[in-house]
Amino acid sequence: MTPEQIKQFIEAGLPCEHVEVSGDGHHFEAVIVSAEFRGKNKVQQHQLVYRALGSRMREEIHALSMQTCTPEDWAGR
């Protein structure tokens, strides 16, 4: 699994304004910006990402740390 593949899976399963994924093939970090996160807490936001990744999260991706934000939060950085 590559960072680019994870990025593609997230984008295919969740409407995103911005996705960055980095990692070494075992541990990955992602920054995900989506309007779908509005009104949701961090746990709910992460669940949306896990849902987009589906079974890959259990079978192929062993460690993924995420920073999730709404477009408004992202613009304020």
C-alpha positions in Angstrom: 0.0 0.0 0.0 1.4 3.4 -1.0 0.4 6.9 0.3 -1.0 7.6 -3.2 -3.2 4.6 -3.1 -4.6 5.6 0.3 -5.2 9.1 -1.0 -7.1 7.7 -4.0 -9.3 5.4 -1.8 -10.2 8.3 0.5 -11.1 10.5 -2.4 -13.2 7.8 -4.0 -15.2 7.2 -0.9 -15.5 10.7 0.6 -16.0 14.1 -1.1 -12.8 16.0 -0.2 -11.4 19.4 -0.9 -7.9 18.4 0.0 -6.1 15.2 0.9 -2.4 14.7 1.7 -1.0 11.3 2.7 2.5 10.4 3.6 4.1 7.3 5.0 6.6 4.5 4.7 4.4 1.6 3.7 3.6 0.6 7.2 2.7 3.9 9.1 0.8 6.6 7.3 -0.3 10.2 8.1 -3.2 11.9 6.4 -4.6 15.4 6.3 -8.1 15.4 5.0 -10.4 18.4 4.4 -14.0 17.7 3.7 -17.3 19.5 4.0 -18.7 16.2 5.2 -17.0 16.9 8.5 -19.1 19.9 9.3 -21.1 19.4 12.6 -19.2 16.2 13.4 -16.8 15.6 16.2 -13.3 14.1 15.5 -14.4 10.5 16.2 -17.3 10.9 13.7 -15.0 12.5 11.2 -12.5 9.6 11.5 -15.3 7.1 11.1 -16.2 8.7 7.8 -12.6 8.2 6.6 -12.5 4.6 7.9 -15.8 3.9 6.0 -14.2 5.3 2.8 -11.2 3.0 3.3 -13.5 0.0 4.1 -11.8 -3.4 4.7 -8.4 -2.0 3.6 -8.2 -0.4 7.1 -8.2 -3.8 8.7 -6.3 -5.8 6.1 -3.8 -3.5 4.3 -3.3 -0.3 6.3 -1.8 -1.0 9.7 -1.4 2.4 11.1 -3.0 5.7 9.9 -3.0 8.9 11.9 -5.4 11.5 10.7 -5.8 15.2 10.9 -9.4 16.0 9.7 -10.8 19.5 9.2 -13.7 21.3 7.5 -12.9 23.7 4.6 -13.4 26.6 7.0 -10.9 25.2 9.6 -8.4 24.5 6.8 -8.8 28.1 5.4 -8.1 29.6 8.8 -4.6 28.0 9.0 
